[in-house]
């Protein structure tokens, strides 16, 4: 099950197909934005990276 994602402005978006995955997490395309992707981390990212994150996932 893919998580529900929210943009920094609170808009709900839907993760599409998985584009790749690695040590930090997996990258998905976003159905609502053809020019954007979402990286879903296996564990929360370090504080230095959170300012770069545009989409936030939450398990629901």
C-alpha positions as CSV (number, residue, x, y, z in Angstrom):
1,X,0.0,0.0,0.0
2,X,1.4,3.4,-1.0
3,X,1.1,6.2,1.6
4,X,-1.0,9.3,1.2
5,X,1.3,12.3,0.4
6,X,0.9,16.0,1.0
7,X,2.7,18.9,-0.6
8,X,4.2,21.6,1.6
9,X,1.0,23.6,1.0
10,X,-1.2,20.7,2.2
11,X,-2.4,19.5,-1.2
12,X,-3.0,15.7,-1.3
13,X,-1.2,13.9,-4.2
14,X,-1.1,10.3,-5.3
15,X,2.2,8.4,-5.8
16,X,2.3,6.6,-9.2
17,X,4.7,3.9,-10.3
18,X,8.0,3.3,-8.5
19,X,10.9,4.8,-10.5
20,X,13.7,3.4,-8.4
21,X,14.8,2.6,-4.9
22,X,18.0,2.6,-2.9
23,X,19.5,2.8,0.5
24,X,17.6,5.9,1.6
25,X,14.2,5.2,0.1
26,X,12.1,4.8,-3.0
27,X,11.2,7.4,-5.7
28,X,7.7,7.5,-7.3
29,X,6.2,9.6,-10.0
30,X,3.3,11.8,-8.9
31,X,0.0,11.4,-10.8
32,X,-1.1,15.1,-10.4
33,X,2.3,16.6,-11.5
34,X,3.9,15.2,-14.6
35,X,7.2,17.0,-13.9
36,X,7.5,16.0,-10.2
37,X,8.6,12.9,-8.2
38,X,8.3,12.0,-4.5
39,X,11.0,10.3,-2.5
40,X,9.7,8.2,0.4
41,X,12.4,7.5,2.9
42,X,12.8,4.2,4.7
43,X,13.6,6.1,7.9
44,X,13.2,9.9,8.5
45,X,15.8,11.9,6.7
46,X,18.5,13.9,8.6
47,X,17.5,17.4,9.7
48,X,19.7,18.9,7.0
49,X,17.7,17.3,4.2
50,X,14.2,18.1,5.5
51,X,14.4,21.6,4.0
52,X,14.8,20.1,0.5
53,X,11.7,17.8,0.9
54,X,8.6,19.1,-1.0
55,X,6.3,16.2,-0.3
56,X,5.6,14.6,3.1
57,X,4.2,11.1,3.5
58,X,2.1,9.7,6.3
59,X,0.9,6.2,6.8
60,X,-2.9,6.0,6.9
